[in-house]
Amino acid sequence: AQSVTQLGSHVSVSEGALVLLRCNYSSSVPPYLFWYVQYPNQGLQLLLKYTTGATLVKGINGFEAEFKKSETSFHLTKPSAHMSDAAEYFCAVTSGSARQLTFGSGTQLTVLP
Amino acid sequence: DTGVSQNPRHKITKRGQNVTFRCDPISEHNRLYWYRQTLGQGPEFLTYFQNEAQLEKSRLLSDRFSAERPKGSFSTLEIQRTEQGDSAMYLCASSPMGVISNQPQHFGDGTRLSIL
């Protein structure tokens, strides 16, 4: 069965600093990996996805993630944090015959002025 | 593309009552998913439709839960005899047919259910 672990339920960074949100996965098959962002009282918005091909994936709002098979990781980064990045971030992997998403427990990102 | 629409946005009800939520997926999206999200957790998969056929159900979907997608367009999720533990955000997502790896799920804003 697939699973996702997000290290750090809360991360705080200063505005302009590097953002690093960690995600490790477990999958018995080649994984499809996703990062979603959720703002309060809203649904999830796709930031980026990895399916096949290039292991460095670029997404919206300046975010990117690198798929490292040997480390079973898919960490999310952004070079310079903006106040508007404050939100909850979820890493997910597809699983099951329906390819439903299995999510991590999320990381709440706080951006300090 | 008007996005996935969910109604109502909020539902407050007394324990033991029945509730029904509606999801309108993006038009022409054949795949439809329901998830449940409790406070401080990631969403958990409940059930999956491909067109009108319900093809997958999670063990989380107890007998009190039922979902339909009668004409392959909108879907409803009904909870009978609600319990305190049903309080959560219920999220709907849809995606088009095609190579599934290239078809990410698009989420609605959810229905937040509060049981008094």
Chai-1 contact restraints between the chains, C-beta under 6 A:
chainA,res_idxA,chainB,res_idxB,connection_type,confidence,min_distance_angstrom,max_distance_angstrom,comment,restraint_id
A,Y32,B,S101,contact,1.0,0.0,6.0,A-B,restraint_1
A,Q42,B,D109,contact,1.0,0.0,6.0,A-B,restraint_2
A,G43,B,L91,contact,1.0,0.0,6.0,A-B,restraint_3
A,G43,B,F107,contact,1.0,0.0,6.0,A-B,restraint_4
A,G43,B,G108,contact,1.0,0.0,6.0,A-B,restraint_5
A,G43,B,D109,contact,1.0,0.0,6.0,A-B,restraint_6
A,G43,B,G110,contact,1.0,0.0,6.0,A-B,restraint_7
A,L44,B,F107,contact,1.0,0.0,6.0,A-B,restraint_8
A,L46,B,P104,contact,1.0,0.0,6.0,A-B,restraint_9
A,K49,B,P104,contact,1.0,0.0,6.0,A-B,restraint_10
A,T51,B,S101,contact,1.0,0.0,6.0,A-B,restraint_11
A,F90,B,G42,contact,1.0,0.0,6.0,A-B,restraint_12
A,A98,B,Y48,contact,1.0,0.0,6.0,A-B,restraint_13
A,A98,B,E56,contact,1.0,0.0,6.0,A-B,restraint_14
A,R99,B,I100,contact,1.0,0.0,6.0,A-B,restraint_15
A,Q100,B,Y33,contact,1.0,0.0,6.0,A-B,restraint_16
A,Q100,B,F45,contact,1.0,0.0,6.0,A-B,restraint_17
A,Q100,B,Y48,contact,1.0,0.0,6.0,A-B,restraint_18
A,F103,B,G42,contact,1.0,0.0,6.0,A-B,restraint_19
A,F103,B,P43,contact,1.0,0.0,6.0,A-B,restraint_20
A,G104,B,G42,contact,1.0,0.0,6.0,A-B,restraint_21
A,S105,B,Q41,contact,1.0,0.0,6.0,A-B,restraint_22
A,S105,B,G42,contact,1.0,0.0,6.0,A-B,restraint_23
A,G106,B,G42,contact,1.0,0.0,6.0,A-B,restraint_24
